[in-house]
């Protein structure tokens, strides 16, 4: 009944996170994404439901300046 909370990160300490980000920047590690135009959002949904999604899908709003 003391209303005590404990929080933490499952991905590592701030030092560990900093080291990983520095490594990624040094070696130019990029995220793997598949981009879909907002006009093709239905194709993205069908692809995702079919289990074809790998890593991350990104919807790009080209009408307002987004770039594919």
C-alpha positions in Angstrom: 0.0 0.0 0.0 3.0 2.3 -0.2 2.3 3.2 -3.8 6.0 2.5 -4.8 6.9 2.3 -8.4 10.1 1.0 -10.0 11.0 1.9 -13.6 13.9 1.1 -15.8 15.0 0.4 -19.4 15.1 -3.1 -20.9 17.4 -1.9 -23.6 20.4 -0.9 -21.5 21.9 1.8 -19.5 22.3 5.3 -20.9 26.0 4.5 -21.5 25.1 1.4 -23.4 22.6 3.2 -25.6 25.1 6.0 -26.3 27.7 3.5 -27.4 25.2 1.7 -29.7 24.1 5.0 -31.3 27.8 6.1 -31.7 28.6 2.8 -33.4 25.6 3.2 -35.7 26.6 6.7 -36.7 30.3 5.8 -37.2 29.4 2.8 -39.4 26.5 4.5 -41.2 23.9 1.9 -40.0 20.5 2.7 -41.5 17.0 1.5 -40.6 15.5 -1.0 -43.0 12.2 0.5 -44.2 9.7 0.0 -47.0 8.0 3.2 -48.0 4.5 3.5 -49.4 2.8 6.7 -50.7 -0.3 7.6 -48.8 -2.1 7.0 -52.2 -1.0 3.3 -51.9 -2.0 2.8 -48.3 -4.4 0.0 -49.3 -1.4 -1.9 -50.9 0.5 -1.5 -47.7 -2.3 -2.9 -45.6 -2.8 -5.9 -47.9 1.0 -6.5 -47.8 1.1 -6.3 -44.0 -1.9 -8.6 -43.6 -0.2 -11.1 -45.9 2.8 -11.2 -43.6 5.2 -9.5 -46.0 6.2 -6.7 -43.7 9.9 -6.8 -42.8 11.0 -4.3 -40.1 9.1 -1.1 -40.8 6.6 0.3 -43.2 6.6 4.1 -43.7 3.6 6.0 -45.2 4.9 9.1 -47.1 2.7 12.1 -47.5 4.1 13.3 -50.9 1.2 15.8 -51.2 2.7 17.8 -48.3 6.4 17.6 -49.1 7.2 14.0 -48.1 9.8 12.3 -50.3 9.9 8.6 -51.4 
